Amino acid sequence: MILNWIKAGAPYGSEDDTSTPKMVKLETYPADVVLEKGRKQRILVTAHFSDGRQEDFTNQVLYTVNESAVADVSMDGVIKAGKPGETAVLIKAAGRNARVGVGVVADALPDYPDVPANN
């Protein structure tokens, strides 16, 4: 039996196999993040499957960030804000991907001028 399987090219399932649920979507929470410099936010990643099942995939995905000076992301999905600006965290798993938009805001100006209201 094993010899026949090896002779057949050692296939793993079939492309027509509908009994095995396939991942159809990755969902992130939150979808977008606005942070002050030095603050952190954890991303939660949920995988949706063709059989309707949902599974926490937070620790089973690959995280990368477009602009590492603006924000950094750890292997377990924690974003840490760097310098002010915008970037995106890209999330990849099993042929699916998602993104989380990240904005880092600057400190408030200490001596902002008092502007009179015109209304």
Solvent accessible surface area in square Angstrom, and as a share of the most:
residue,aa,sasa,rsa
1,M,199,0.89
2,I,122,0.62
3,L,111,0.55
4,N,101,0.52
5,W,123,0.43
6,I,100,0.51
7,K,150,0.63
8,A,72,0.56
9,G,61,0.59
10,A,45,0.35
11,P,67,0.42
12,Y,214,0.81
13,G,56,0.54
14,S,69,0.45
15,E,176,0.79
16,D,126,0.65
17,D,43,0.23
18,T,132,0.77
19,S,97,0.63
20,T,68,0.40
21,P,46,0.29
22,K,102,0.43
23,M,18,0.08
24,V,75,0.43
25,K,100,0.42
26,L,14,0.07
27,E,80,0.36
28,T,19,0.11
29,Y,154,0.58
30,P,26,0.17
31,A,60,0.47
32,D,95,0.49
33,V,9,0.05
34,V,109,0.63
35,L,18,0.09
36,E,105,0.47
37,K,130,0.55
38,G,40,0.39
39,R,150,0.55
40,K,129,0.55
41,Q,63,0.28
42,R,113,0.41
43,I,0,0.00
44,L,89,0.44
45,V,0,0.00
46,T,39,0.22
47,A,0,0.00
48,H,30,0.13
49,F,25,0.10
50,S,68,0.44
51,D,85,0.44
52,G,61,0.58
53,R,108,0.39
54,Q,114,0.51
55,E,61,0.27
56,D,96,0.50
57,F,24,0.10
58,T,7,0.04
59,N,118,0.61
60,Q,104,0.46
61,V,19,0.11
62,L,107,0.53
63,Y,20,0.07
64,T,54,0.31
65,V,33,0.19
66,N,98,0.50
67,E,78,0.35
68,S,83,0.53
69,A,48,0.37
70,V,6,0.04
71,A,1,0.01
72,D,84,0.44
73,V,21,0.12
74,S,48,0.31
75,M,180,0.81
76,D,58,0.30
77,G,0,0.00
78,V,31,0.18
79,I,0,0.00
80,K,99,0.42
81,A,4,0.03
82,G,22,0.21
83,K,108,0.46
84,P,68,0.43
85,G,29,0.28
86,E,149,0.67
87,T,17,0.10
88,A,8,0.06
89,V,0,0.00
90,L,60,0.30
91,I,0,0.00
92,K,96,0.41
93,A,12,0.09
94,A,86,0.66
95,G,81,0.78
96,R,101,0.37
97,N,111,0.57
98,A,21,0.16
99,R,129,0.47
100,V,0,0.00
101,G,9,0.09
102,V,5,0.03
103,G,14,0.13
104,V,7,0.04
105,V,68,0.39
106,A,67,0.52
107,D,118,0.61
108,A,96,0.74
109,L,122,0.61
110,P,126,0.79
111,D,131,0.68
112,Y,152,0.58
113,P,89,0.56
114,D,144,0.74
115,V,105,0.60
116,P,107,0.67
117,A,97,0.75
118,N,149,0.76
119,N,193,0.99
